[in-house]
Amino acid sequence: MNEVLVVLTNLPDEASARALASHLVENRLAACVNMLAPCRSVYRWHDAIEEAVEVPLLIKTSADRYAALEAAVRAAHPYELPEIIAVPVVRGLPAYLDWVAAETALASTGCRPAP
């Protein structure tokens, strides 16, 4: 079983978040992307404290696809320096983790988890 990652990023609005999520899934760079409710981020940028409303994405992918996913996020992301943080999944439902691996494989079997 390939290592599964959860990748975090934030987008400035729902339209750009939806477009990126669709692109990642359509191109098998992610098995699933959760668009979360908008949040308020506070951060330092160019020596100033900034505040922004952002749409967080939780992206489920395999370690094998991470480099391509990172490149796709960077290419499509409107920020100069996008947040892209990958966290390894230490435990999870084996069938779900297998599904993530299958959906992000270059030659997917097309299997889907049961509803």
C-alpha positions as CSV (number, residue, x, y, z in Angstrom):
1,M,0.0,0.0,0.0
2,N,1.3,3.4,-1.0
3,E,1.6,6.1,1.7
4,V,-1.4,8.3,1.9
5,L,-1.0,12.1,2.5
6,V,-3.4,14.8,3.5
7,V,-2.3,18.1,1.8
8,L,-3.5,21.4,3.2
9,T,-3.8,24.6,1.2
10,N,-6.0,27.8,1.3
11,L,-7.5,29.7,-1.6
12,P,-8.8,33.2,-1.6
13,D,-12.4,32.3,-2.7
14,E,-14.8,29.5,-3.4
15,A,-14.5,29.7,-7.2
16,S,-10.7,29.2,-7.2
17,A,-11.0,26.5,-4.5
18,R,-13.6,24.6,-6.5
19,A,-11.6,24.9,-9.8
20,L,-8.4,23.6,-8.1
21,A,-10.2,20.8,-6.4
22,S,-11.8,19.7,-9.6
23,H,-8.6,19.9,-11.5
24,L,-6.8,17.7,-8.9
25,V,-9.4,15.0,-8.9
26,E,-9.9,15.0,-12.7
27,N,-6.2,14.5,-13.2
28,R,-5.9,11.8,-10.5
29,L,-3.6,13.9,-8.4
30,A,-6.1,13.6,-5.6
31,A,-8.7,11.0,-4.7
32,C,-10.8,13.5,-2.8
33,V,-10.7,17.2,-1.9
34,N,-12.7,18.6,0.9
35,M,-13.6,22.3,0.6
36,L,-14.1,23.6,4.1
37,A,-16.1,26.7,5.3
38,P,-14.3,30.0,4.8
39,C,-11.9,30.9,7.7
40,R,-10.1,34.0,8.7
41,S,-6.3,33.8,8.5
42,V,-3.9,36.1,10.2
43,Y,-0.2,36.1,9.1
44,R,2.9,38.2,8.6
45,W,3.7,39.0,5.0
46,H,6.4,41.5,3.8
47,D,6.8,42.8,7.4
48,A,3.1,43.6,7.8
49,I,0.4,41.7,9.7
50,E,-2.3,40.7,7.2
51,E,-5.8,39.3,7.6
52,A,-7.7,37.4,4.9
53,V,-10.8,35.2,4.5
54,E,-9.7,32.0,2.8
55,V,-11.3,28.6,1.8
56,P,-9.2,25.7,3.1
57,L,-8.8,22.5,1.1
58,L,-8.0,19.1,2.5
59,I,-6.5,17.1,-0.3
60,K,-6.2,13.3,-0.1
61,T,-3.4,11.8,-2.3
62,S,-0.6,9.3,-2.4
63,A,3.0,10.0,-1.7
64,D,3.8,8.8,-5.3
65,R,1.6,11.7,-6.7
66,Y,2.8,14.4,-4.3
67,A,5.4,16.0,-6.5
68,A,2.9,16.3,-9.4
69,L,0.2,17.6,-7.1
70,E,2.5,20.2,-5.6
71,A,3.4,21.4,-9.1
72,A,-0.3,21.6,-10.1
73,V,-1.2,23.6,-7.0
74,R,1.7,26.0,-7.6
75,A,0.7,26.4,-11.2
76,A,-2.9,27.1,-10.5
77,H,-2.7,29.0,-7.2
78,P,-3.2,32.7,-7.3
79,Y,-0.9,33.4,-4.3
80,E,2.8,34.3,-4.7
81,L,3.7,31.8,-2.0
82,P,0.8,29.3,-1.5
83,E,0.6,27.2,1.7
84,I,1.2,23.6,0.7
85,I,1.6,21.3,3.7
86,A,1.6,17.5,3.4
87,V,0.8,15.4,6.5
88,P,1.3,11.6,6.4
89,V,-1.7,9.5,7.3
90,V,-0.4,7.3,10.1
91,R,-3.6,5.2,10.5
92,G,-6.9,4.9,8.7
93,L,-9.5,2.6,7.4
94,P,-7.5,0.2,5.2
95,A,-10.2,0.1,2.5
96,Y,-10.3,3.9,2.3
97,L,-6.5,4.2,2.2
98,D,-6.5,1.6,-0.6
99,W,-9.1,3.6,-2.5
100,V,-7.0,6.8,-2.2
101,A,-4.0,4.8,-3.6
102,A,-6.1,3.4,-6.4
103,E,-7.7,6.7,-7.4
104,T,-4.3,8.4,-7.6
105,A,-2.6,5.7,-9.5
106,L,-1.7,6.5,-13.1
107,A,-3.8,3.5,-14.3
108,S,-6.7,3.5,-11.9
109,T,-9.0,0.5,-11.5
110,G,-12.0,2.9,-11.2
111,C,-13.1,1.4,-7.9
112,R,-15.1,3.6,-5.5
113,P,-15.8,3.3,-1.8
114,A,-19.2,2.0,-0.8
115,P,-21.7,4.9,0.1
